[in-house]
Structures are given as structure tokens and as C-alpha cells.
Amino acid sequence: KVKTNVVKKNCNPEWCDEVSLSIKDLNDPIELTVYDKDTLGADDPMGTAEIDLKPYLEAARLRKELQELPNSCALKKVQPSGTNDLADESRILWENGRITQDMRLKLRNVESGEVLIQIEWVDIPGCKGLDPDF
């Protein structure tokens, strides 16, 4: 579980927070829940979304072979479907030695709402990471 900072008095908040998560099972999606911060009582959930890591991980596992590619090269395009929460097409990019995926997610369990995020895998020394030979 990770919490971002609270953005007060804003109907269209922007967080621009960077968070790091430890991933235990690469097959499980990341669950995202947006809350309305209340001064008194419990915070109200404003919607949920899931981040499907599988398309990103497929591309990230190829990173050793990507060194010769030009910057801003799209490795994969992921389309919205009934099995993901994407609001529109998402691209997995190779840029400056990094593989990132920008995505706009539709929030579920709410009338309307979207969240824009970027994911990037970062290997931590001593952890299994994406290398199957570890």
C-alpha cells in the first residue's frame, strides 16, 4: 500500500507524485483507489482502476536487446478492452535507456473520472527483478 499527498480544494487534482512499489507476483495487477479526503470521518472512495503489468513486463524483459534502438521508439501499443481499464491507447516506449508506459485509466465504481499515470520497472540490487536467471 502506498499513499500519495493530499491535494486540497481541487475538483481536478494533479498529484505528480512518484511512488515505488515492491511487486510480489508479476501476474497480479496493481489496484489503484482514489479517495476524497474528509476532515471528519472516513475518506470516501471516488473510484478504482487496475494497472495490468503484463504488456509492460513483456516489453521490459527485452531491455537487454533494445540498446541499439533509437529514442522514443514504441515497443508496443496496448488498446483499451474489456480486460483492462485503459481509456485510450497506451504506448510502451524505449527512451534514453528506460522503458516507460504512459496510460490514462478510467475509474470504475464512479460516474466519471480518469487517472493519468506512467510506470517504469526499476531493478533493485538483491531482488529477483525481471531476470529469470537470477
C-alpha positions in Angstrom: 0.0 0.0 0.0 1.2 3.5 -0.9 -0.5 6.8 -0.3 0.1 10.0 -2.2 0.0 13.5 -0.9 -3.5 15.1 -0.4 -4.5 17.8 -2.9 -6.9 20.1 -1.1 -9.8 22.1 -2.5 -9.5 20.9 -6.1 -12.1 19.1 -8.3 -9.4 18.2 -10.9 -6.4 17.4 -8.7 -2.9 16.7 -10.1 -0.5 14.8 -7.9 2.7 14.5 -9.9 3.9 12.1 -7.1 6.5 9.4 -7.7 5.9 6.2 -5.8 7.8 2.9 -5.7 6.1 -0.4 -5.2 7.5 -3.8 -4.4 5.9 -6.3 -6.7 5.5 -9.8 -5.3 3.5 -11.5 -8.0 4.1 -10.3 -11.6 0.7 -11.8 -12.7 -1.3 -9.6 -10.3 -2.4 -6.2 -11.4 -1.8 -3.1 -9.3 -5.0 -1.9 -7.7 -5.5 1.9 -7.6 -8.1 3.6 -5.5 -8.8 7.3 -5.4 -10.2 8.8 -2.2 -11.8 12.1 -1.3 -10.1 13.2 1.9 -12.5 14.1 4.7 -11.7 16.1 7.8 -14.2 14.2 9.9 -14.9 10.5 9.4 -13.6 8.1 6.9 -12.3 9.1 3.5 -14.8 8.5 0.6 -13.6 6.2 -2.3 -14.0 8.1 -5.6 -13.2 5.2 -8.0 -10.9 2.3 -8.6 -8.7 1.1 -11.5 -6.3 -1.7 -12.1 -2.9 -1.4 -13.8 -2.3 -4.5 -15.9 1.5 -5.1 -15.8 1.7 -8.0 -18.3 2.1 -5.9 -21.5 4.7 -3.7 -19.9 6.6 -6.7 -18.5 6.7 -8.4 -21.9 8.5 -5.4 -23.3 10.7 -4.8 -20.3 12.1 -8.3 -20.4 13.6 -7.5 -23.8 15.6 -4.4 -22.5 19.0 -6.1 -23.0 18.3 -6.4 -26.7 17.0 -2.8 -27.1 20.2 -0.9 -26.7 20.5 -0.2 -30.4 17.0 1.2 -30.9 16.5 4.9 -31.4 15.0 7.1 -28.7 11.2 7.4 -28.5 10.7 4.0 -30.2 7.3 2.5 -29.4 7.8 -1.1 -28.3 4.2 -2.0 -28.0 0.7 -0.4 -28.3 -1.9 -1.6 -25.8 -5.6 -1.0 -26.8 -8.5 -0.4 -24.4 -10.5 -3.6 -23.9 -12.9 -5.3 -21.5 -10.0 -6.8 -19.7 -8.2 -3.5 -18.8 -9.1 -0.1 -17.5 -7.4 1.9 -20.3 -9.4 4.9 -21.5 -7.4 5.1 -24.8 -4.4 3.5 -26.5 -1.3 3.2 -24.3 2.3 3.0 -25.7 5.3 1.3 -24.2 8.3 3.4 -25.1 12.1 3.0 -25.2 13.8 6.3 -24.4 17.2 7.2 -23.0 17.7 3.6 -21.8 14.4 3.5 -20.0 11.2 1.6 -20.8 8.1 3.5 -19.7 4.4 3.2 -20.3 2.0 6.2 -20.1 -1.6 5.3 -19.6 -4.9 7.0 -19.0 -7.1 4.8 -16.8 -10.9 5.0 -16.5 -12.0 4.9 -12.8 -14.6 2.3 -12.0 -17.4 2.5 -9.5 -17.9 6.2 -10.2 -19.9 8.2 -12.7 -16.8 9.6 -14.4 -13.1 10.1 -13.7 -9.7 9.3 -15.1 -6.2 9.0 -13.8 -3.0 9.5 -15.9 0.0 7.5 -14.8 3.4 6.4 -16.0 5.0 3.1 -15.0 8.7 2.1 -15.1 10.3 -1.0 -13.8 13.4 -0.3 -11.7 15.6 -3.2 -10.6 16.8 -3.1 -7.0 20.1 -4.9 -6.2 19.5 -8.1 -4.3 15.9 -8.5 -5.6 14.8 -11.0 -8.2 13.8 -8.4 -10.8 12.8 -9.5 -14.3 15.9 -11.6 -15.0 14.8 -15.3 -15.0 18.4 -16.4 -14.4 18.7 -14.6 -11.1 
